[in-house]
Amino acid sequence: MNKKEMEEKLDALERELEAYRRATAMPVPQKSEYNEVLRVLMTDKENTNQVLRSLTEQVKVLREAVSTTMLTAGPADEYAQEPGREVAISAVDASIVEFLQTRPKSMASADDVRDFMHYRGKNAACARLNNLYKRGVLERLQLGHKVYYKFDAGKATIQLIVSPPQ
């Protein structure tokens, strides 16, 4: 395509745009306005990127705050904080609490409980320990990548009731 054909095509497109502008009553930017339109688009893009960076930073801060809160928070139940209340636990849970009391520092991980209870996998031990934590019987501590559970009879403000075996 040579220069003359290109100019003819450009003129045809301009006529088509003008006809479209009249039909839709929308202003079509003139050649002199293209620079202004591009400047506005670039400014908007920069502003959008700045907002996204700000939001990303806020999300990071919130994630750190949530993870810190989860590591240091007490039992999830508001009810678990009530002093002097009675908590009924099964004989299996009672044996886990007794196991924790006999260990040095009264702490154990899910792996320790799995070995003690002779479970094949770690899920059952995790579920039992989490349930005892949520009910306010145990404390949870995260040291590195491992989570340890602790029972401190001296600090306990609850009374455990062990259900009889069935």
C-alpha beads as a LAMMPS data file, in Angstrom:
LAMMPS data file: protein, C-alpha beads

166 atoms
165 bonds

1 atom types
1 bond types

-500.0 500.0 xlo xhi
-500.0 500.0 ylo yhi
-500.0 500.0 zlo zhi

Masses

1 110.0

Atoms # bond

1 1 1 0.000 0.000 0.000
2 1 1 1.499 3.300 -1.044
3 1 1 1.204 6.697 0.588
4 1 1 -1.685 7.866 -1.593
5 1 1 -3.778 4.765 -0.805
6 1 1 -3.066 5.214 2.901
7 1 1 -4.204 8.849 2.801
8 1 1 -7.384 7.833 0.970
9 1 1 -8.102 5.160 3.598
10 1 1 -7.438 7.635 6.380
11 1 1 -9.794 10.171 4.805
12 1 1 -12.457 7.473 4.423
13 1 1 -12.069 6.532 8.098
14 1 1 -12.307 10.174 9.157
15 1 1 -15.517 10.581 7.114
16 1 1 -16.882 7.414 8.696
17 1 1 -16.006 8.698 12.181
18 1 1 -17.629 12.026 11.463
19 1 1 -20.786 10.276 10.243
20 1 1 -20.762 8.116 13.378
21 1 1 -20.262 11.198 15.578
22 1 1 -23.262 12.908 14.002
23 1 1 -25.363 9.752 14.350
24 1 1 -24.490 9.206 18.015
25 1 1 -23.946 12.844 18.998
26 1 1 -20.677 11.856 20.692
27 1 1 -17.683 14.103 20.245
28 1 1 -14.782 12.411 18.494
29 1 1 -11.431 13.858 19.514
30 1 1 -9.635 15.843 16.882
31 1 1 -6.043 15.069 15.966
32 1 1 -4.798 17.842 18.241
33 1 1 -6.678 16.322 21.229
34 1 1 -5.073 12.847 21.014
35 1 1 -2.081 13.901 23.110
36 1 1 -4.386 15.172 25.846
37 1 1 -6.420 11.951 25.765
38 1 1 -3.241 9.855 26.051
39 1 1 -1.984 12.010 28.927
40 1 1 -5.262 11.541 30.808
41 1 1 -5.190 7.770 30.203
42 1 1 -1.611 7.509 31.456
43 1 1 -2.424 9.577 34.554
44 1 1 -5.431 7.379 35.299
45 1 1 -3.302 4.254 34.900
46 1 1 -0.678 5.633 37.296
47 1 1 -3.384 6.507 39.839
48 1 1 -4.893 3.018 39.541
49 1 1 -1.495 1.403 40.058
50 1 1 -0.903 3.573 43.125
51 1 1 -4.268 2.569 44.601
52 1 1 -3.522 -1.109 43.919
53 1 1 -0.112 -0.819 45.606
54 1 1 -1.737 0.800 48.626
55 1 1 -4.401 -1.911 48.836
56 1 1 -1.769 -4.637 48.513
57 1 1 0.198 -3.126 51.401
58 1 1 -2.945 -2.934 53.539
59 1 1 -3.733 -6.587 52.804
60 1 1 -0.195 -7.588 53.821
61 1 1 -0.494 -5.668 57.095
62 1 1 -3.890 -7.245 57.821
63 1 1 -2.579 -10.750 57.050
64 1 1 0.316 -10.236 59.462
65 1 1 -2.050 -8.919 62.124
66 1 1 -4.408 -11.870 61.682
67 1 1 -1.612 -14.439 61.809
68 1 1 -0.154 -12.783 64.919
69 1 1 -3.569 -12.696 66.569
70 1 1 -4.196 -16.337 65.736
71 1 1 -0.846 -17.338 67.245
72 1 1 -1.381 -15.453 70.499
73 1 1 -5.144 -15.665 70.893
74 1 1 -6.759 -17.752 73.557
75 1 1 -9.621 -20.181 73.047
76 1 1 -11.957 -19.319 70.193
77 1 1 -15.086 -19.646 72.325
78 1 1 -16.157 -16.666 74.414
79 1 1 -17.800 -19.269 76.635
80 1 1 -14.440 -20.977 77.178
81 1 1 -13.201 -17.926 79.087
82 1 1 -15.855 -18.216 81.800
83 1 1 -14.107 -19.111 85.096
84 1 1 -15.336 -21.938 87.298
85 1 1 -17.387 -23.647 84.612
86 1 1 -17.516 -27.398 84.146
87 1 1 -16.366 -29.052 80.939
88 1 1 -17.415 -32.607 80.177
89 1 1 -14.770 -34.523 78.258
90 1 1 -14.558 -38.096 77.064
91 1 1 -12.271 -40.683 78.581
92 1 1 -10.032 -40.476 75.496
93 1 1 -9.713 -36.691 75.902
94 1 1 -9.045 -37.202 79.617
95 1 1 -6.204 -39.588 78.788
96 1 1 -4.744 -36.933 76.450
97 1 1 -4.940 -34.305 79.223
98 1 1 -3.297 -36.763 81.633
99 1 1 -0.599 -37.462 79.029
100 1 1 0.052 -33.716 78.744
101 1 1 0.344 -33.394 82.529
102 1 1 2.984 -36.128 82.745
103 1 1 5.217 -34.646 80.029
104 1 1 8.020 -32.207 80.784
105 1 1 6.641 -28.659 80.556
106 1 1 3.170 -30.224 80.009
107 1 1 3.436 -29.628 76.249
108 1 1 2.929 -31.936 73.297
109 1 1 2.399 -31.698 69.568
110 1 1 -0.089 -33.657 67.490
111 1 1 2.724 -36.061 66.553
112 1 1 3.350 -36.814 70.238
113 1 1 -0.349 -37.454 70.855
114 1 1 -0.546 -39.613 67.717
115 1 1 2.282 -41.801 69.021
116 1 1 0.744 -41.983 72.503
117 1 1 -2.725 -42.891 71.218
118 1 1 -1.328 -45.237 68.514
119 1 1 -3.200 -43.427 65.728
120 1 1 -2.071 -44.180 62.177
121 1 1 -2.408 -40.581 61.016
122 1 1 -2.088 -37.146 62.579
123 1 1 -5.617 -35.922 61.752
124 1 1 -7.366 -37.573 64.695
125 1 1 -4.807 -36.201 67.153
126 1 1 -5.092 -32.708 65.629
127 1 1 -8.878 -32.818 65.792
128 1 1 -8.908 -33.872 69.458
129 1 1 -6.324 -31.264 70.470
130 1 1 -8.120 -28.497 68.553
131 1 1 -11.430 -29.452 70.140
132 1 1 -9.895 -29.324 73.623
133 1 1 -8.336 -25.962 72.788
134 1 1 -11.632 -24.513 71.530
135 1 1 -13.382 -25.682 74.674
136 1 1 -10.801 -23.887 76.805
137 1 1 -9.133 -26.963 78.281
138 1 1 -5.742 -26.525 76.573
139 1 1 -3.539 -23.618 75.552
140 1 1 -2.055 -23.491 72.059
141 1 1 1.461 -22.285 71.261
142 1 1 3.185 -22.125 67.906
143 1 1 6.938 -22.583 67.983
144 1 1 8.394 -22.422 64.511
145 1 1 6.368 -24.633 62.195
146 1 1 4.983 -26.825 64.960
147 1 1 1.948 -26.230 67.142
148 1 1 2.149 -27.369 70.745
149 1 1 -0.693 -27.792 73.189
150 1 1 -0.305 -27.283 76.915
151 1 1 -2.396 -28.046 79.981
152 1 1 -1.591 -26.102 83.121
153 1 1 -3.651 -27.363 86.060
154 1 1 -2.470 -24.432 88.191
155 1 1 -3.877 -21.861 85.760
156 1 1 -7.020 -23.810 84.858
157 1 1 -10.202 -21.985 85.789
158 1 1 -12.421 -24.842 84.680
159 1 1 -13.443 -28.099 86.239
160 1 1 -13.114 -31.195 84.079
161 1 1 -15.815 -33.827 84.223
162 1 1 -14.808 -37.101 82.642
163 1 1 -17.708 -39.001 81.164
164 1 1 -17.827 -42.634 82.205
165 1 1 -16.886 -45.251 79.601
166 1 1 -19.842 -46.672 77.709

Bonds

1 1 1 2
2 1 2 3
3 1 3 4
4 1 4 5
5 1 5 6
6 1 6 7
7 1 7 8
8 1 8 9
9 1 9 10
10 1 10 11
11 1 11 12
12 1 12 13
13 1 13 14
14 1 14 15
15 1 15 16
16 1 16 17
17 1 17 18
18 1 18 19
19 1 19 20
20 1 20 21
21 1 21 22
22 1 22 23
23 1 23 24
24 1 24 25
25 1 25 26
26 1 26 27
27 1 27 28
28 1 28 29
29 1 29 30
30 1 30 31
31 1 31 32
32 1 32 33
33 1 33 34
34 1 34 35
35 1 35 36
36 1 36 37
37 1 37 38
38 1 38 39
39 1 39 40
40 1 40 41
41 1 41 42
42 1 42 43
43 1 43 44
44 1 44 45
45 1 45 46
46 1 46 47
47 1 47 48
48 1 48 49
49 1 49 50
50 1 50 51
51 1 51 52
52 1 52 53
53 1 53 54
54 1 54 55
55 1 55 56
56 1 56 57
57 1 57 58
58 1 58 59
59 1 59 60
60 1 60 61
61 1 61 62
62 1 62 63
63 1 63 64
64 1 64 65
65 1 65 66
66 1 66 67
67 1 67 68
68 1 68 69
69 1 69 70
70 1 70 71
71 1 71 72
72 1 72 73
73 1 73 74
74 1 74 75
75 1 75 76
76 1 76 77
77 1 77 78
78 1 78 79
79 1 79 80
80 1 80 81
81 1 81 82
82 1 82 83
83 1 83 84
84 1 84 85
85 1 85 86
86 1 86 87
87 1 87 88
88 1 88 89
89 1 89 90
90 1 90 91
91 1 91 92
92 1 92 93
93 1 93 94
94 1 94 95
95 1 95 96
96 1 96 97
97 1 97 98
98 1 98 99
99 1 99 100
100 1 100 101
101 1 101 102
102 1 102 103
103 1 103 104
104 1 104 105
105 1 105 106
106 1 106 107
107 1 107 108
108 1 108 109
109 1 109 110
110 1 110 111
111 1 111 112
112 1 112 113
113 1 113 114
114 1 114 115
115 1 115 116
116 1 116 117
117 1 117 118
118 1 118 119
119 1 119 120
120 1 120 121
121 1 121 122
122 1 122 123
123 1 123 124
124 1 124 125
125 1 125 126
126 1 126 127
127 1 127 128
128 1 128 129
129 1 129 130
130 1 130 131
131 1 131 132
132 1 132 133
133 1 133 134
134 1 134 135
135 1 135 136
136 1 136 137
137 1 137 138
138 1 138 139
139 1 139 140
140 1 140 141
141 1 141 142
142 1 142 143
143 1 143 144
144 1 144 145
145 1 145 146
146 1 146 147
147 1 147 148
148 1 148 149
149 1 149 150
150 1 150 151
151 1 151 152
152 1 152 153
153 1 153 154
154 1 154 155
155 1 155 156
156 1 156 157
157 1 157 158
158 1 158 159
159 1 159 160
160 1 160 161
161 1 161 162
162 1 162 163
163 1 163 164
164 1 164 165
165 1 165 166
